[in-house]
Amino acid sequence: MNKLIISYVASILFSIQCISAQNQSFGNAVDALSRKPLEKDFDTAVANLKAVSVINSRYITTGGTLSKIDLLLNPVKNSQELMRLVPGLFVSQHAGGGKAEQIFLRGFDADHGTDVQIAVDGMPVNMVSHAHGQGYADAHFIIPETVATVDYGLGSYYADKGNLNTAGYISFNTANTLPTNKVQVELGTYNTNRALLLLNLFKNNSKSGGYIAGESYHTNGATENPQNLRRYNLFGKYQYRFNEVHKITVTISAFDSKWNASGQIPERAVASGIIGRFGSIDPTEGGNTARYNLQVKWKYNVNPTTSLETQTYYTRYRFNLFSNFTFFLRDSIHGDEIEQSEQRNIVGIQTALHQKKQIANLYYESMYGIGGRYDFIQDSRLSSVAQRNFISDITKGDIQEANTFAYFSQQLSKGKWLLNVGARVDHFQFAYTDNLMSNTPKEKVSSTIFSPKLILQYTPNKHLQFFVKSGKGFHSNDTRVVIANKGQKILPPSYGSDIGLTYQNKGLLVTISAWHLLLQQEFVYVGDEGIVEPSGKSVRTGIDINLKYQFSNSFFTTMNWNAARPRAVEEQKGNDYIPLAPLMSSNGGVFYKGKKGVSAGVTYRYLASRPANENYTITAKKYLVLDANIIYTRGKYEFACIIENLSNTKWNEAQFATESRLRNESTAVTELHFTPGIPFFIRTKLAVNF
């Protein structure tokens, strides 16, 4: 650890000699048109796509930014649902609302974050070598109303995004200040209630500012076994400006959650009448978790074109999860319930140097960054339990994982052309101590990976832009996999490319992208079983179409259509399907933003049928869900009505092909197990701004 810190400090001294600038996405240009007015007054109009060109030859089409207007017109219950606003991204909950959602993007069943990097204000959300699954990303500690923007990018083309950025990344950015104080209360069906407080601090101080936020949430859900989900969040942010050169920002947050779950139920149990659609085979599933974060950012403006930003963070994390996927397959007396648990400390530091420079009509933008992250996981364990009572440990150990990295991105733009070249180097050190084996020494392995990036962009006119992107990404494997495989193939790379165009004219904005991604090799730790499961190469090809159209100053629509063909490369045809990987999806909506305080929206999300196993003999069923909301603002008061599943569709939220055995069955059955999607659900919101 000392060597890590020394090398990091040395790298900072070296990097200060470099120049850089942060890449700006095309989506930033779209939403920046309305962001400043919206932060002052929500009643102002949305961006006028008919009047303003959003295509700029000096900006990279990396992904996009969801601005405050997107967030306000799509009221959500938690920050995980904000991810649904990212084009082509779907989430599903299958453990009572307290567990991190399952993520689907670009032909990936990314589990809980294995192939999607997620961060908040630059601090990583994903948990490496997690007790439940690699890259586990529980974002429930973020209060949605504190989020100012959500940046995202698809693919692995961004030098400042490292581990787990294969399918894409999502970056939540919280507000530095709030326009007003707010008290908010929500009530909904299934005994759902939520309370929120947002309170400004030092509002009239020219040098400092900040706010605190608190959230309490409870619901029993639609299941027969009440979830009794309770979630509590506290968040604080404080910013102090010493002068025009130095600025420091301190952020703290605390999160605690506890819940029950009904689990994934087999189709045969519902069909035979053993349980209802919202019933449960094992009503003792559920869990509890907590996370405490501290972040400190220091920004130094060297001159008008150069800045240096350093961030440090610390996280204390606790996790307990009780699950039963196979019921009585292994233990016909006690059942197959398991407990996964861990306690974790994370320490991280990262620095980025940015600079913009112009020589004649040639523009340079450069970014250099270095950093490190250290995870120390105590008592990571998988245990057999019965009704949450301990029986025996299956695995138990301590994990240490360190990741140091350095990257650069150099962008040049001249006239209609833009070129961005970048690369990063990541070094990992893994260590594991098996606490079930007496006198077993700590095992250590290390590995390094180099990831180049390239983006080329051509903008012939203000209406049209072409782009080509290529890059190497990776996701690290679980430390227990690394040790078990003696350090071989422990950082499987991905190789991706995009080619596409953006067109904007008279209120229409369209982005079309065809993409390809090869994942070299995976060795996946299956936390539910406590085993190492190897798999070979996989390849995914697809197309994304994203559309925005503004009918008038008040009406606009969005539509995203995404198709993918994921396949296992080294398997025979017919047995090469990737279970649960999405093949086709679409989401979007129609929105109204009036001038007299009324706004409304109707949104949809559609996920097509897809294989649930490798030979497609079991199908995960398609669904189409409609949501709606109406918001009325008058003076300091705001009232909203939000309806989920407007048409009361019967749909499966999470689906798995699972081998299981019920108590009275003599043999096991492999079939579809599912978590039922929420039926018609209505909640109301009353907020007072002061």
ABEGO torsion letter per residue (X at the ends): XAAAAAAAAAAAAAAAABBBBBBBBAAAAAAAAAAAAAAABAABBBBBAAABBABBAABBBABBBBBAAAAAABBBABAAAAAAABBGBBBBBAAGGABBBBBBBGGBBAEAGAABBBBBGGBBABBBGBAAEBGBBBAAABBAAABABBBBBBEBABAABBBGBAAEBBBBBBBABBABBBBBBBBBBGGBBBBBBBBBBGAABAABBEBBBBBBBBBAEABABBAGBBBBBBBBBBBBBABAABBBBBBBBBBBBBBBBAEBBBAAAAAAGABBAABBABAABEEBBBBBBBBBBBBBBABAABBBBBBBBBBBBBBBBBBBAAGAAABAAAEABBBBBBBBBBBBBBBBBBBBBBBEABBBBBBBBBBBBBBBBBGBBBBBBBGGBBABBABBBBBBBBBBBBBBBBBBBBEABBBBBBBBBBBBBBBBBBAABBGBBBBBBBBBBBBBBBBBBBBABAABBBBBBBBBBBBBBBAAAAAAAGGBGABBBBBBBBBBBBBBBGGBBBBBBBBBBBBABBBBBBAAAGBBBBBBBBBBBBBBBBBBBBABAABBBBBBBBBBBBBBAABBBGAABBBGBBABBBBEEBBBBBAAGBBBBBBBBBBBBBBABAAGABBBBBBBBBBBBBBBBBEABBBBBBBBGAAGBBBBABBBBBBBBBAABABBBBBBBBBBBBBBBBBBBBBBBX
